[in-house]
């Protein structure tokens, strides 16, 4: 049912907030270790965090010890790897947009029977192989990356010593500079896709509106490297959304006017 998918969206957001809040206080501030020591840890440390730590150390070595550039490189690689999922999300969003007239007709036809309305809407989705939850896939894939990066940053004493604009990466950003920047870039990239998402999934407007606020609040307690990763990721997304949503929308309008 459509209601079930909308509810799942809300539960996903709530789960992410609780998870990030837990992460903010689950690791002691003075807990550091060398990257090879992760191989002596549990499954997560040995088979996930270790490889992120190795990647960051390797990239930092390429860039003269700069973990800022290492995080940028990791961001580009991760976002490029999940690009197929993002394109799947985009195609699903466009497909649901195309179904809007039929969805409106179903809503009108069964306005006095919400259950039948939901059943017919889901049949329509199944017929056209549209998944309303496709928009969650990129976020779900990024979460293990974010958690592993969180651990790699907290446990790596070399990252803690690096800085950007005088902000030490291992400590919360002073003056809320990076949290504000992370929130602003989150807001921009959300607005770019808000029209498509809110037309296809009820409740997404509220989610997209409050998400920048959540990013800001959580970033205040995270080490600066985490909101920095968010900023880099959001900039990548803004560029990506320009080509997927803004440019394609302008192109579509021009084609309509030409006819």
C-alpha positions, 0 to 999 in steps of 0.5 A: 500500500502507498501508506505503507511505503510512506510510513517506511520512509518516515521510519527510515529517517527516524532510524537514521537520526537515532543511529547518528545520535547513538554514534555521536556518543558511543566512542570515547573522545580519546580513543585512537589506534593505528590502522593495522590494529583494526585487524585485531578488532571485531568483524566490523572493524576488521572487514569494513572500517579497516579498508576505509582507514587504509583508503584514507591513509593511502589517499592522504599519502598521495596528497602529501598527508592531506586527509581533507583531500583524502576525504574528498577523493573517497567521497567522489569514489563512493558517490560515483560507485552508487551513481547507478542506484541514483539513476535508478532513483531518477528513472523511478521518480520520472516514471511515477511522475508519468503515472500522476494522471492515472493516480489522480483518476484512481483517487477521484474514482475511489475517493470514498474508499481509501483502502481500495484507492491504495490497492489500485495505486499499488497495482498501478505501480506493479504493472509499470514496475515502479518502486516508490521506495527506490529513492531510499536506495542511495541513502541506505547504501551511503549509511554503512559508508558514513558509519565506517568513515565515522569510525575511521576518523575517530580512531585515526590519530593522524586524521585528528591532527589534520585541519581545514581553514584551521579547523582540526578534523578530529574535533567539532567545527568551531563557530558551527562553520561546517555544520552550517555549510553542511545544512545549506548544501543539504537544503540546496540539493533537497530543493533541487529534487523536491518537486519530483519527490513530493509529487510522487511520494506523499510526506516527502516535502516535510522530510526534505524540509527537516533533513537540513535541520537534522544535519546541522544539529547532528554535525554540531557534535560530530568531528569536523571531518564528518560534516566535511564529508557531507559538504563534499557529498552534497556538492557532488549531489548538487552538480548531479541533480543539476544535470538530472533534474534542472537541465533535463527539466529545462530541456523538456520545457524547450521541447514543449515550446518548440511543438 
